Amino acid sequence: MNAEHLSEADVGRLFPDEEIAEAAGVLSMIHQTPEARMRYDARLKFQRDEESRLRRAKQEGLAEGIERGIEQGIERGIERGIEQGIERGHLCGRISVLQQLLGLPESTVEQFSELTVLQLRELECTLQQQLRDQQAS
């Protein structure tokens, strides 16, 4: 095989490896006229600039996406916190009323704050059952 008689396309078919195809392109460029070489260099610069622009745009898009995600997460967290706070407040209020109806000492804010929402619900259910039992007696 006489490599000097192969075209760039022939090299690409014989050697499908990307690096070899690129090297064949460079060799082909070296044998070109100065004008053709300038066009090749301009095209290569354009390709590199375009790749750089796309990389930068991707990075900026990713950063913006992360920022928006964080903002949305914070908003959702605040909304969820408000909802939970309202739910806790309602539970504590109902528990206090049940404690009064049962003649029990009312829990303090500090005592309520130590309990989870699930524990508050369980306490409410327990007190409701005690009130039903007391009324049935």
Secondary structure, 3 states (H helix, E strand, C coil): CCHHHCCHHHHHHHCCCHHHHHHHHHHHHHCCCHHHHHHHHHHHHHHHHHHHHHHHHHHHHHHHHHHHHHHHHHHHHHHHHHHHHHHHHHHHHHHHHHHHHHCCCCCCHHHHHCCCHHHHHHHHHHHHHHHHHHHHC
